[in-house]
Amino acid sequence: MIAFPLRRRQRRHDGGAMGLVLEDEWSRRSVRWGLGSAHRLLLLLLVVVGLGPILWLAKSAITPTIDTLTTPMAIFPHGLAWGNLSTAWSNVDVSLYLRNTIVIAIGSWAFQIVVATTGAYALSVLQPRFGNLIMAALLTTLFVPAVVLLIPLYVEIVNPPLIHHSFVNNYLAIWLPEAASAFNVVLMKRFFDNLPREIFEAARIDGCGPFRLFFSIVLPMSRPILGVVSIFAVLASFKDYLWPLLVLGDPNLQPLSVRLPQIAQFTPLGVFLAALALTCVVPIVGFLIFQRGFLRGTGLSGALKG
Amino acid sequence: MAAIRFDGVTKIYGDGTLAVDALDLAIEEGEFMVFVGPSGCGKTTALRMVAGLEQISGGTILIGERPVNHVSPKDRDIAMVFQNYALYPHMTVAQNLAFGLKLKKISKAEIARRVRDAAAVLDLEQHLQRKPKALSGGQRQRVALGRAIVREPAAFLMDEPLSNLDAALRVQTRGEILKLQKRLATTTIYVTHDQVEAMTMGDRIAVMCEGRLLQLGTPEQLYTRPANTFVATFIGSPAMNVIPAPVLKLGSDSSLVGFRPEHIRVGSAENGSVGFEAGVEVVEYLGDEQLAHLRLGELSLVAKLPVAERVEPGTTAAFAVAREALLFFAADTGFLADHPA
């Protein structure tokens, strides 16, 4: 109850403004009422648009199919169908596909992180002789539409150079192409470029070689960008449909993104919605667990003057 | 500790910029050597070459008796304190101090002892478990110093370590560094552009300009017998007055005469002194003394006067300088000339 007046008093001390609105303007009833209403309306809209579909899915997952079909927008269903969840989990094999999805996502994440960090470290910190040329080549690949590369990439996966052993129906068929992400390397390199060189020099004097510098100094200082790349990597892998469909023909290896459209054809609606809800749980829980650690990071606070 | 020697050391950058030009300099064991000069004079480059952070284009650097041109920074047995602290932000103070020792594979007990000792010396004991972001600027600089101390190196290299501290803290930390250096008796190269720091800290000072060593000497030598007009005007605050000698009816057209502001006194010339009349433009009252900005024709002079000698802005007064305080420089080269005053 007292938090709001205290915050307003604090703002007054900060310069007499409520954001862009001056204190004098804010004291006018029309401005206060108009802006306050706009704020609340906007917040409500954001909740409805952002949270609404998820809440609807959660409700529908435990609603009898008949209810969902007849009154899809009803807030309170006529009875609960918790069985939808267990049926989806075991009979429709959501558990298997979810496991496949998680394995693919973790593998993609690991491969992408390894390639992005080592590539960016080489280009930004070690600076090889033709680093600029390599960087230019990397940037060039960003301008090639991914769909154009589907067929050449598929040919390479079916008959990879040197190895000559098909990766079809093997998770490496997904992990390896995703690891070769120029976007990740460029993003990571930009971050490494902004790390203070004095710290690297101090580490070299302390006795760090290139590997120790990478593992003990650069990576721990890069938690924010590692978080960003990780989120991109996991979400992209979780959502990818076309490429896994092409290279993973065996249903027992396919992820949820590929299996869900096929499940929909022979599964009751309530069970299918339960499967969708279970699918959504993983990224949401993952985000809630990792977002603080990743996004807060250690940054560079205190490393340098300023 | 070890002596450090520069033998004709030159640094030319890839774009052709000559940063250090054939530097010859010998720093004795345990000496506190200050490199001073304006921005871009090559002092930091010279320091970084000792650290191994810059390749040497020509000449040799020796630490002790060992040429180190091709020795990696970690094997030079030196420790460096950076202008911007360069602390590891993800490590605690204790971890920052211990990091270099761990890499040298020193035993845990020995690391703990050295960290404890350094923390005690630098008054960091209560901050050992904090991260750098939780420390003030002065504390961070002390951690940076501690990181150098725990290594017990042959030489300390300090690159303007006080330039980011406020005035009061700078004076305090200056004293702490001096005490520490005297106690450890470790050879130290200290880079600064602040001539007050150079004068107060250095056993000897190397004044550099445009990559060249202009003068090497004790603070007193630099102050009383500057080798040229650059050193004369760079060392000392306010700067030495350097004017054409004929203005004071001394010497020839080709010479300049220099005298320190504190050598000017109010009054007419007597035996053994030269006199001049100048307009008083501004008087800066400093409490124990006053700075009078004088106008002598087209020339500006500064006089440091006792507060008892009242001079009023806007008036003209007679001033005098003792002849033995005058220094003569060649007008064309700027070098000090042994001119009979």
Interface residues (C-beta under 8 A of the other chain):
Chain A: P196 E198 I199 E201 A202 A203 R204 I205 D206 G207 C208 R212 S216 I217 P220 M221 T298 G299 L300 S301 G302 A303 L304 K305 G306
Chain B: A51 G52 L53 S72 P73 K74 I78 A79 M80 F82 Q83 N84 Y85 A86 L87 Y88 P89 H90 F99 G100 L103 K104 K131 P132 K133 A134 L135 G137 R140 R147 R151 N164
